[in-house]
Amino acid sequence: MTAVQQQIQALAESVFSHEALNNRFYDRWLGGPLDLQNLEVFARNYLARTINTSTMVALSFMGTEDLKAKVEVVKNLFSEFGYGVLEKAHIVLLQNYLIDLLSRVSGRNYTLSDLLALPVLDSTLQFSAGQRDLYTNDGQKQNQKHVGTLLAQEWLAYSMLTRLYEGARNYKYLYPSDDDFHEHCEYFYIHIGEAEKEHKIQAIKAATQVCATPRDITEVTDSFNRFLDLTATYWNGIADAMLEHRPQRAISAV
């Protein structure tokens, strides 16, 4: 491993000590099942954030001039779209999971229209605007800015998904069998089992490709840290919007 790769690797691993992965929302999510209103706060704002993921990766591709870095980014984008299978696109899997869970918790046929009708938090809108700014080309060479942001996004993603999955297990009682629960968790498994591991490797390679000077590393680091801070504010915004915790009562599976 080269000196540059070591620096990029160390930067990537700094996510584990950041508030982006250690925050009030995860404390709530992992602490037990949420009632319907609080679950809706999470679901609406997580969908609002995640629906932009593939667009941000595409912007990273467009804003990066290095050909080898582009190759690594496009691998990520192809994965996001289910390798060309619509039903396996990550955003489709997420929508299916959220609607199924909300249906079970509410005891009725909850629809995507129901979810989209809910308000999106200002803190989520601020996250999306900040994320887009980090991925937007301002007319100058943007390799380091875009790739540093993508590095943060992908190194957060695996740990974020493992935490979300562990919290999802709090709702296992709503499913008639273990098999039924696992069948509805494909969104988590496709990330934990393969996708996000590959994305982390690809992001390291892309960042290494654009770092030829100490200034390049500084620029990658700056955008990396900006994304982490945006993410911490986003998750804490969801936690702040949740109502006082009320234990979720058991509901029959739909």
Secondary structure, DSSP 8 states (H G I E B T S, - for coil): --HHHHHHHHHHHGGGGSTTTSSHHHHHHHHS---HHHHHHHHHHHHHHHTTHHHHHHHHHHH---HHHHHHHHHHHHHHTGGG-GGG-HHHHHHHHHHHHHHHHHTS---HHHHHTS---HHHHHHHHHHHHHHS--SS--HHHHHHHHHHHHHHHHHHHHHHHHHHGGGGGGSSSHHHHHHTTHHHHHIIIIIHHHHHHHHHHHHHHT--SHHHHHHHHHHHHHHHHHHHHHHHHHHHHS-S----------
